[in-house]
């Protein structure tokens, strides 16, 4: 969310590494609560770097999510189907895209907010 306050900027380029890691987990010592896991992570080891993604502007954010610049109007439900993530996660993606200027709100209907690539 704080990413939207500094990105995009003409002098900023973010290179994100997509990696595979191996976690070593051990059972938790304490009684499990509703919001805690049954385990704790004791070690994280890098297995391999799969690829890297460079983010320089709002278009690169849209490309990362899979939204074409010529895409017709869409909702967060469409975004959820596109990214194969739940709708609540797609709403977070839409928030970041909207505040970085990658998409803009076109309309609001009963089914949700209608967006279009900026």
Wavefront OBJ file of the C-alpha trace (Angstrom):
o trace
v 0.000 0.000 0.000
v 2.868 2.397 0.774
v 4.351 1.448 -2.590
v 1.780 3.770 -4.196
v 3.331 6.838 -2.556
v 6.685 6.485 -4.362
v 5.849 4.601 -7.542
v 5.962 5.475 -10.396
v 8.858 7.903 -10.332
v 11.158 8.823 -13.204
v 14.310 7.927 -11.225
v 12.978 4.685 -9.715
v 13.226 1.217 -11.215
v 12.317 -1.832 -9.127
v 13.730 -5.231 -9.994
v 11.828 -8.018 -8.275
v 13.280 -11.517 -8.050
v 10.814 -14.407 -8.164
v 12.400 -17.181 -6.123
v 11.862 -20.673 -4.799
v 12.707 -21.075 -1.112
v 12.745 -24.007 1.264
v 11.420 -23.455 4.775
v 12.337 -25.610 7.749
v 9.347 -25.757 10.064
v 9.072 -27.184 13.559
v 5.945 -27.631 15.690
v 5.017 -24.606 17.765
v 5.654 -24.891 21.505
v 2.652 -22.869 22.575
v -0.967 -23.736 22.398
v -2.380 -22.946 18.968
v -4.622 -19.959 18.707
v -7.029 -19.166 15.977
v -4.711 -16.755 14.134
v -1.426 -18.572 14.735
v 0.123 -21.430 12.818
v 0.803 -24.898 14.264
v 4.456 -24.419 13.397
v 7.246 -21.899 13.449
v 9.836 -21.331 10.747
v 13.401 -21.940 11.905
v 15.277 -21.549 8.614
v 14.721 -20.323 5.078
v 17.060 -21.387 2.280
v 17.115 -20.058 -1.270
v 16.721 -22.890 -3.787
v 16.791 -20.961 -7.054
v 15.941 -17.664 -8.692
v 13.172 -18.371 -11.186
v 13.098 -15.004 -12.950
v 13.174 -11.262 -12.418
v 10.637 -8.563 -13.221
v 11.483 -4.918 -13.804
v 8.918 -2.295 -12.828
v 9.519 1.186 -14.210
v 6.054 2.637 -14.836
v 2.336 1.989 -14.525
v 2.268 0.007 -17.786
v 4.735 -2.509 -16.381
v 2.388 -3.042 -13.404
v -0.511 -3.742 -15.769
v 1.651 -6.137 -17.771
v 2.664 -7.939 -14.573
v -0.993 -8.541 -13.669
v -1.927 -9.376 -17.273
v -4.054 -6.354 -18.184
v -3.599 -5.173 -21.781
v -3.719 -1.438 -22.473
v -6.522 -2.056 -24.989
v -8.569 -4.063 -22.500
v -12.225 -3.173 -22.195
v -13.739 -2.285 -18.848
v -13.331 -4.793 -16.022
v -14.212 -5.342 -12.358
v -12.265 -6.871 -9.514
v -14.147 -10.108 -10.191
v -12.622 -10.176 -13.694
v -9.245 -9.338 -12.186
v -9.626 -12.247 -9.741
v -10.320 -14.648 -12.615
v -7.371 -13.268 -14.585
v -4.911 -13.688 -11.714
v -6.503 -16.883 -10.331
v -6.707 -15.305 -6.866
v -9.656 -14.610 -4.546
v -11.663 -11.420 -5.046
v -10.433 -9.817 -1.808
v -6.882 -10.125 -3.153
v -7.935 -8.696 -6.533
v -9.393 -5.700 -4.689
v -5.976 -5.041 -3.159
v -4.375 -5.297 -6.598
v -6.937 -2.835 -7.963
v -6.201 -0.421 -5.099
v -2.493 -0.381 -5.916
v -3.093 -0.091 -9.668
v -5.562 2.747 -9.160
v -3.300 4.756 -6.859
v -0.261 4.342 -9.120
v -2.259 5.573 -12.112
v -2.238 2.283 -14.023
v -6.037 2.014 -14.060
v -8.858 4.461 -13.501
v -12.387 4.146 -12.200
v -14.957 4.509 -14.982
v -18.254 3.649 -13.316
v -19.799 2.055 -10.273
v -22.512 -0.580 -10.526
v -24.170 -2.990 -8.191
v -21.646 -5.696 -9.155
v -18.730 -3.462 -8.193
v -16.492 -0.696 -9.437
v -15.772 -0.681 -13.172
v -12.138 0.025 -14.106
v -10.279 0.688 -17.349
v -6.559 0.776 -18.104
v -5.335 4.377 -18.019
l 1 2 3 4 5 6 7 8 9 10 11 12 13 14 15 16 17 18 19 20 21 22 23 24 25 26 27 28 29 30 31 32 33 34 35 36 37 38 39 40 41 42 43 44 45 46 47 48 49 50 51 52 53 54 55 56 57 58 59 60 61 62 63 64 65 66 67 68 69 70 71 72 73 74 75 76 77 78 79 80 81 82 83 84 85 86 87 88 89 90 91 92 93 94 95 96 97 98 99 100 101 102 103 104 105 106 107 108 109 110 111 112 113 114 115 116 117 118
